Amino acid sequence: MIKKAPLAAINHKGIALPSDVLRLNFNENALGMPPSAKQAIADHINLAFRYPDEYRRKLISKLATRHNVTESQISMGNGSSENIRSVVQMLNTKALSQGLKFQVIIPTPTFHFAELYASLLNIPVVRVPLISDDFAIDLETMQCIADKFDGISLFYLVNPNNPTSTIIKSKKLQKCIKDAPDNHYFLLDEAYGDYVRDPGFTSGIDLIKQQLSDNIIVTRTFSKLYAMAGLRVGYAISNALTVKSLESFMSLDNTNLAGALAASAALDDTEFRDYALQSNNEARLIVENALDELGLRYLDSQACFVLHEITTEVPLYQSRMAEHNILVGREFLPIRGYNRVSLGTPEQMQKFVTTLKLFRDKNWL
Ligand SMILES: Cc1ncc(COP(=O)(O)O)c(C=O)c1O
């Protein structure tokens, strides 16, 4: 039998990477999938000729129990990116059908998919820079912009934000949502919500359950803490009526069998979850200690990445890191002089900080 060579890892430009390259650039979970999730796929691989309905339904039921909501409050996505797209499309269609204008208001920098999907539909996007002293999301300015707009506004709030890894404090968030008129909608992207340690964080899922507003939609994903970015499983939670409207914009059967099985197994695997959180904390402390030692500023990370100061031009730093076989994040304008590094395993972060210190010795940092 002919043995096929293993597929080479490739970067986002399609260039093959040596296998020892450290990928600290896409906020993936370097621990890899929970063994229980891999086993669930292996045990059911012979069922892959069937449509995924049964296992998709089981996953929805598990998620409903996990979050203490009804199944009708959950919309599955092919990754939470699909859920983000459906929210933008649903509100755009709603505005059009009522003869209203529609805009998306986003902090900048933030994860770019809401902006991307809006731009593809020619929906105006208003960018509101983060507050300059602490890089917090400027909710007040976003509110003012929405208040002055004659139409529907969607606030896209990534919490914790990417690339800053900081949270919106619960009181601020609740006030903003509570004070909002009916034509303000809130998409709370909680892709990193599972990592948050700060007790000042409130998940939008709790706000939905408290019925703070009918206009909250939360998106979550299995791509981060649960380490299955390649399987594309995400979901949105809202009230049942909104979920029904969102579902019109989702592709049918959008959770594949492997993803549904792996996600269900991962939800039950509290041991993996605890291990992944502990590993992420250890990795974070290694990076924070090194940054302290080097006198480089960093933001309070509530996720699986750290935004930290760089004293040279970020693209130059990035390419020097790549020459040392480490891929780090990019510059997120308009923030200058900071770089995002994803947290790999503690061992990987030791390698990263050794390289950082080497850069200091070379006067590159
Ligand atoms: C804030 C945020 N939301 C959503 C996503 C996309 O997640 P998914 O893999 O579920 O589509 C990412 C991916 O990096 C992200 O950073």
The ligand as a Gaussian input file, in Angstrom:
#p B3LYP/6-31G(d) Opt

LIG

0 1
 C      -14.091000      37.436000      18.691000
 C      -14.207000      36.301000      17.738000
 N      -15.424000      35.928000      17.330000
 C      -15.592000      34.905000      16.474000
 C      -14.496000      34.227000      15.975000
 C      -14.732000      33.140000      14.967000
 O      -14.985000      31.992000      15.617000
 P      -15.536000      30.683000      14.890000
 O      -14.380000      29.791000      14.709000
 O      -16.544000      30.152000      15.864000
 O      -16.163000      31.082000      13.613000
 C      -13.219000      34.588000      16.352000
 C      -12.051000      33.885000      15.807000
 O      -10.917000      34.164000      16.060000
 C      -13.068000      35.658000      17.266000
 O      -11.856000      36.087000      17.662000

